[in-house]
Amino acid sequence: MVRESGGLCIADEVQTGLGRIGSHFWSFQAHDVVPDILIIGKPLGNGYPMAAVVTSRDIAAVLDDRIKDVSIISTMLNKFIFTIRDDIFSLVELFNDLYDMLSKL
């Protein structure tokens, strides 16, 4: 009905996607629907607030033409990307210190 009226079917799988309903990986599969746009989140980031939008190349091209001046990565997401990067650098430094200490034994 939505597509017949010229609209897009959007599946919000933030809470129900990625196998969280048990019977299907995506909840829209239980309804025999293939969405035009799929929104996923929550477990995607494994504790970090992360989300994604999945769509076709045709729809993405239209969106790309209309939002050329908009940054896709939000300020909030940047904060967590840098946090992850800093954690990795800290672990590398800790590992190097531990290696130096053990090599002296």
Helices and strands as residue ranges (DSSP letters): G 3-5, E 10-12, G 27-31, E 37-40, G 42-45, E 52-55, H 57-66, H 75-103
